[in-house]
Amino acid sequence: MNENGKLASVQPWTEPLLPALIDFRRELHRNPELSFAEHQSTARILEALRAAGLEPVAMEHTGAFVDVGAGPIRLGLRADIDALPVVEETGLDFASMTDGVAHACGHDIHTTVMLGVALALQRMDEAGALHGKIRVIFQPAEEKLPGGALAVIEQGILDEVPRVLALHCDPRIDVGKIGTRIGAITSASDTIRIEVNGRGGHTSRPHLTEDIVFAMSQIATQVPAVLGRKLDVRSAVSVVWGQIHAGSAPNAIPATGYLAGTMRCLDGEVWYAAGELLDATVRQVAAPYGVEIKMQHTRGVPPVINAPSETALIEDAARREFGAASIELTPQSMGGEDFAWMTQKVPGAMLRLGTRTPGGKTFDLHRGDYNPDERCIGTGVRLMTSAAVQAIDEALAN
């Protein structure tokens, strides 16, 4: 508290950590690891926490968590630690050294921010300035549906956590600013894989075949159209194909092929209904062509629902640390995020952390050239540390 009885800025606790955090982020970026294979990343996190005098706990397989402070847990903070199967194209001198794997979604930033929060809170605790306990969670496998957040829940790591916050890099928002919204901030997301089999043959005699290429084309175009007519348009159900493969010659109808894509939905309730309708629709569209359908529909994640009180916690911290102009209303994303499982268990909120250099290039996530402005680390550490302190004070006041 300052002399006016208001929460003081946490900048004096976070600012000295930034050079070491930048180094940590770059080392993590050089050595990305895929979902549930984040062994080196977990080891680096554990080492950094132990070096600060903390006692982190390794999760089963990969991932970790650490408690800072004493007493009941007042808030959980979550970072995701996995990378993507993407070729890095940034040209940075600390670019990925692992072929075909890169931190193209900013999880190295998320991890570094939450490490910084844990270290800042530890410094405060050692100085007698922290009056409660915060749990910081370094979660594996956000990129692998249905997500490593389920492992966090199954291992009981959220059992004593009353509320939870997370952040996600946003290359559309300038560094130094954040995006928030109450309610759904992400969408439900499923993965669809469809294998189509039939009797192939010569393209001059399609009537003697079960033309899987034509059947696949009908699935690709008609299934999204049918769902758009059978579900409430306000739920924005979107089926988009990322892979369609069949055949090897222009004059031969192949005997097998496959499609793969995603189904996304803004509304959680409609998502459940859409899942059942999708499977039936694919088979109905394919039925006239006599092909065999083998469908793998992986139910993914529901939307992340930002609770009002947790969103207010984030916004209060942002105003205190950076001023009201640092907060933007962010639109609901069509992207999926397994933090949704945590917000179904306890009240929570996710913020969008601005990573764009003002006046600079707007990147996109999941691309090999994504290059966030590293100043966002300082913003994230300071904001989340401030939110953690406020969560403790709110709990003590109630």
C-alpha positions in Angstrom: 0.0 0.0 0.0 1.1 3.6 -0.6 0.6 6.5 1.8 -3.0 7.0 0.4 -4.0 3.4 1.3 -4.0 2.3 -2.3 -2.0 -0.6 -3.8 1.4 0.6 -4.9 3.0 -0.3 -8.2 5.0 -3.5 -8.2 7.5 -2.2 -10.7 10.4 -1.9 -8.1 10.0 -5.7 -7.6 9.8 -6.7 -11.3 12.1 -4.3 -13.1 15.4 -5.7 -11.9 14.4 -9.2 -13.1 13.9 -8.3 -16.8 17.5 -8.8 -18.2 17.7 -12.3 -16.8 14.1 -13.0 -18.0 15.0 -11.9 -21.6 18.0 -14.4 -21.5 15.7 -17.1 -20.2 13.2 -16.5 -22.9 15.8 -16.6 -25.6 17.2 -19.9 -24.3 13.7 -21.4 -24.2 13.0 -20.1 -27.7 16.2 -21.8 -29.0 15.1 -25.1 -27.7 11.3 -25.6 -28.4 9.6 -28.8 -27.5 6.3 -30.3 -28.7 3.3 -31.2 -26.5 4.0 -33.6 -23.6 7.7 -33.7 -24.7 8.7 -30.5 -22.9 11.4 -32.2 -20.8 14.2 -29.7 -21.2 11.7 -26.8 -20.8 10.4 -28.2 -17.6 14.0 -28.8 -16.3 14.9 -25.1 -17.1 11.8 -23.9 -15.3 12.5 -26.0 -12.2 16.1 -24.9 -12.2 15.3 -21.2 -12.3 12.7 -21.5 -9.5 15.0 -23.6 -7.3 17.8 -21.1 -7.8 15.5 -18.4 -6.3 14.9 -20.5 -3.2 11.5 -21.8 -4.2 10.3 -25.4 -4.1 8.6 -26.2 -7.3 6.8 -29.6 -7.9 7.2 -31.4 -11.2 4.0 -32.7 -12.8 3.6 -36.2 -14.1 5.5 -36.5 -17.4 6.1 -32.7 -18.1 5.1 -29.4 -16.6 5.4 -28.0 -13.1 3.9 -25.7 -10.5 5.2 -23.7 -7.6 3.6 -22.0 -4.6 4.9 -18.6 -3.4 4.1 -17.3 0.0 2.2 -18.7 2.9 -1.4 -19.5 3.9 -4.3 -20.5 1.7 -3.8 -20.1 -2.0 -5.5 -16.9 -3.2 -4.9 -17.1 -6.9 -3.6 -19.4 -9.6 -1.6 -18.2 -12.6 -1.1 -20.4 -15.6 1.4 -20.5 -18.4 1.6 -23.0 -21.3 5.1 -24.3 -22.2 4.8 -26.3 -25.5 5.8 -25.3 -29.0 4.4 -26.0 -32.5 5.5 -28.2 -35.4 6.3 -25.1 -37.4 9.5 -24.1 -39.3 10.9 -20.9 -37.8 11.5 -18.1 -40.4 12.4 -15.2 -38.1 16.2 -15.1 -38.8 16.8 -14.2 -35.2 20.2 -15.1 -33.7 18.3 -17.1 -31.0 16.0 -18.9 -33.5 14.9 -22.5 -33.0 17.7 -25.1 -33.2 15.2 -27.9 -33.5 14.2 -28.7 -37.1 10.5 -28.2 -37.7 9.7 -27.0 -34.2 9.2 -23.4 -33.1 7.6 -21.2 -30.5 5.3 -19.7 -33.1 2.5 -19.0 -30.7 4.4 -17.1 -28.0 4.3 -19.8 -25.3 8.0 -19.0 -24.5 6.7 -15.5 -23.7 3.9 -16.9 -21.5 6.3 -19.1 -19.6 8.9 -16.3 -19.1 6.2 -13.9 -17.8 4.9 -16.4 -15.2 8.4 -17.3 -14.2 9.0 -13.6 -13.7 5.9 -13.3 -11.6 7.0 -16.2 -9.4 10.4 -14.6 -8.9 9.0 -11.2 -8.1 6.6 -12.6 -5.6 9.4 -14.6 -4.0 11.4 -11.4 -3.6 8.4 -9.7 -2.0 7.8 -12.6 0.3 11.5 -12.6 1.4 11.1 -8.9 2.2 7.9 -9.5 4.2 5.7 -7.7 1.6 3.6 -10.6 0.5 0.8 -11.6 2.7 -0.6 -14.7 1.1 0.1 -17.6 -1.3 0.0 -17.7 -5.1 0.2 -20.8 -7.2 2.0 -20.5 -10.6 1.4 -23.4 -13.0 3.6 -24.2 -16.0 1.2 -26.4 -18.0 2.2 -28.8 -20.8 0.5 -29.5 -24.1 -1.9 -26.6 -24.8 -1.5 -27.3 -28.5 -2.6 -30.9 -28.3 -6.4 -31.3 -28.0 -8.1 -31.8 -25.7 -5.1 -30.1 -23.9 -2.7 -30.4 -21.0 -5.0 -28.3 -18.8 -6.9 -31.5 -18.2 -3.7 -33.1 -16.8 -3.5 -30.1 -14.4 -7.0 -30.7 -13.2 -6.7 -34.5 -13.0 -3.5 -34.2 -10.9 -5.4 -32.0 -8.4 -3.3 -28.9 -9.0 -6.4 -26.7 -9.1 -8.1 -28.3 -6.1 -7.0 -25.5 -3.7 -7.1 -22.7 -6.2 -10.1 -20.4 -5.9 -9.6 -18.3 -9.0 -7.2 -18.5 -12.0 -5.7 -16.1 -14.6 -3.8 -16.6 -17.8 -2.5 -14.5 -20.7 -2.0 -15.0 -24.4 0.2 -13.1 -26.8 -1.7 -11.0 -29.3 0.2 -9.6 -32.3 -2.6 -7.3 -33.2 -2.2 -5.2 -30.0 0.7 -2.9 -29.4 3.3 -3.8 -26.7 2.4 -2.0 -23.4 -1.3 -2.7 -23.9 -3.6 -5.5 -23.2 -7.0 -6.8 -24.5 -9.8 -7.9 -22.2 -13.5 -8.8 -22.4 -16.1 -10.4 -20.1 -17.6 -13.6 -21.2 -16.3 -15.9 -24.0 -12.9 -14.7 -25.2 -12.1 -17.8 -27.3 -14.2 -20.4 -29.2 -14.8 -24.1 -29.0 -12.5 -26.1 -31.3 -12.6 -29.7 -32.6 -10.3 -31.6 -35.0 -11.8 -33.6 -37.8 -10.1 -36.3 -39.8 -12.1 -38.2 -42.5 -10.8 -41.2 -44.5 -12.8 -41.9 -47.6 -12.5 -45.3 -49.3 -14.0 -46.8 -52.5 -13.4 -48.7 -55.7 -11.0 -46.7 -57.8 -10.6 -46.9 -61.6 -10.0 -45.0 -64.8 -11.2 -41.4 -65.1 -12.8 -42.3 -68.5 -15.2 -44.7 -66.7 -16.3 -43.0 -63.4 -19.6 -44.9 -63.5 -17.6 -48.1 -62.8 -16.0 -46.6 -59.7 -16.9 -45.2 -56.3 -15.5 -41.8 -57.1 -13.9 -40.8 -53.8 -12.5 -37.5 -55.2 -15.9 -36.3 -56.1 -17.3 -37.5 -52.8 -14.6 -35.7 -50.9 -15.3 -32.5 -52.8 -19.0 -32.7 -51.8 -18.0 -33.3 -48.2 -15.6 -30.4 -48.3 -18.2 -27.9 -49.6 -21.6 -29.3 -48.4 -20.9 -30.1 -44.8 -20.1 -26.5 -43.8 -23.2 -25.4 -45.8 -25.5 -27.9 -44.1 -24.3 -27.0 -40.6 -24.8 -23.3 -41.4 -28.5 -24.1 -42.1 -29.1 -26.4 -39.2 -27.5 -24.4 -36.4 -28.1 -20.9 -35.1 -26.0 -18.5 -37.2 -25.3 -16.4 -34.1 -23.1 -19.3 -32.8 -20.8 -18.9 -35.8 -20.1 -22.6 -36.4 -17.1 -22.7 -38.8 -15.8 -25.9 -40.5 -12.5 -25.2 -42.4 -10.4 -27.8 -44.1 -6.6 -27.7 -43.8 -5.8 -30.9 -45.6 -7.3 -32.7 -48.6 -5.3 -35.6 -50.1 -6.1 -38.2 -52.8 -4.6 -39.7 -55.8 -1.3 -39.6 -57.7 -2.2 -39.5 -61.4 -4.6 -37.2 -63.4 -6.3 -40.1 -65.2 -6.8 -42.5 -62.2 -9.6 -42.3 -59.6 -7.9 -43.4 -56.4 -9.3 -45.9 -53.9 -8.5 -43.9 -50.8 -8.1 -40.3 -49.6 -8.6 -38.1 -46.6 -9.7 -34.7 -45.4 -8.7 -33.0 -42.2 -9.7 -29.7 -40.6 -11.3 -28.0 -37.6 -14.8 -27.1 -36.4 -15.0 -24.0 -34.3 -18.0 -22.5 -32.6 -18.5 -19.3 -30.5 -21.2 -20.8 -28.3 -20.4 -23.6 -25.9 -24.0 -25.1 -25.9 -24.2 -25.1 -29.6 -20.8 -26.7 -29.8 -22.1 -29.9 -28.1 -25.0 -30.1 -30.5 -22.8 -29.3 -33.5 -20.5 -32.3 -32.7 -23.3 -34.8 -33.0 -24.7 -33.2 -36.1 -21.4 -33.0 -37.8 -20.8 -36.8 -37.8 -24.3 -37.5 -39.2 -24.0 -34.8 -41.8 -20.7 -36.1 -43.2 -22.2 -39.6 -43.7 -25.4 -38.2 -45.3 -23.5 -36.1 -47.8 -21.2 -39.1 -48.7 -24.0 -41.7 -48.9 -25.1 -41.2 -52.6 -21.6 -42.0 -53.8 -21.3 -45.4 -52.1 -18.0 -44.7 -50.5 -16.9 -45.9 -47.1 -16.3 -43.2 -44.4 -14.0 -43.6 -41.5 -14.3 -40.6 -39.3 -12.1 -39.4 -36.4 -13.8 -36.5 -34.6 -11.7 -35.3 -31.7 -13.7 -33.1 -29.3 -11.5 -30.3 -28.4 -12.1 -27.5 -25.9 -15.1 -25.3 -25.0 -14.8 -21.5 -25.1 -12.8 -19.7 -22.4 -15.3 -17.8 -20.3 -13.9 -14.7 -18.6 -15.7 -14.2 -15.2 -16.5 -10.5 -14.3 -14.6 -10.4 -11.1 -11.4 -12.0 -12.5 -11.6 -9.7 -15.6 -11.9 -6.7 -13.1 -8.8 -8.0 -11.3 -6.8 -7.8 -14.5 -8.1 -4.4 -15.5 -7.6 -2.9 -12.1 -4.0 -4.1 -12.2 -3.5 -2.6 -15.7 -4.9 0.7 -14.7 -2.7 0.8 -11.6 0.5 -0.1 -13.4 0.0 1.5 -16.9 -3.1 3.7 -16.9 -6.6 3.2 -18.3 -5.4 3.8 -21.9 -3.5 0.5 -21.7 -6.8 -1.6 -21.8 -8.6 -2.4 -25.1 -11.8 -4.4 -25.6 -10.7 -7.5 -27.5 -13.1 -9.4 -29.8 -13.9 -13.0 -29.2 -11.4 -15.2 -31.1 -12.3 -18.2 -33.2 -9.2 -19.8 -31.8 -9.4 -22.6 -29.3 -7.6 -22.6 -25.9 -7.5 -25.4 -23.3 -7.5 -22.8 -20.4 -11.2 -23.2 -20.9 -11.2 -26.4 -18.9 -9.7 -24.4 -15.9 -12.4 -21.7 -16.2 -15.0 -24.4 -16.1 -13.6 -25.6 -12.8 -13.0 -22.3 -11.1 -13.7 -18.6 -12.0 -11.0 -17.2 -14.2 -10.0 -14.9 -17.0 -7.5 -14.7 -19.8 -6.0 -11.4 -21.1 -4.5 -10.6 -24.5 -0.9 -9.4 -24.1 0.1 -6.9 -26.8 3.3 -8.0 -28.6 3.3 -5.7 -31.7 6.0 -3.0 -31.9 4.1 0.3 -32.3 4.2 1.2 -35.9 5.8 -2.1 -36.8 4.7 -5.2 -38.6 1.5 -7.1 -37.6 2.4 -10.8 -37.4 0.1 -13.7 -37.0 0.2 -16.6 -34.6 1.2 -20.1 -35.7 3.4 -18.7 -38.4 7.1 -19.2 -38.7 7.8 -15.5 -38.8 6.1 -14.5 -35.6 8.4 -12.2 -33.7 7.0 -10.6 -30.6 8.4 -7.4 -29.2 10.2 -8.7 -26.0 9.2 -5.6 -24.1 5.9 -7.4 -23.6 7.6 -9.6 -21.0 8.0 -6.6 -18.7 4.4 -5.6 -19.2 3.1 -9.1 -18.5 5.3 -9.7 -15.4 4.3 -6.3 -13.9 0.6 -6.7 -14.6 0.3 -10.3 -13.4 2.3 -9.6 -10.2 0.1 -6.7 -9.5 -3.0 -8.8 -10.0 -1.6 -11.5 -7.7 -1.0 -8.9 -4.9 -4.5 -7.5 -5.3 -6.1 -11.0 -5.2 -4.4 -11.6 -1.9 -5.5 -8.2 -0.5 -9.1 -8.9 -1.7 -9.1 -12.3 0.0 -7.8 -10.8 3.3 -10.4 -8.0 3.2 -13.3 -10.5 2.9 
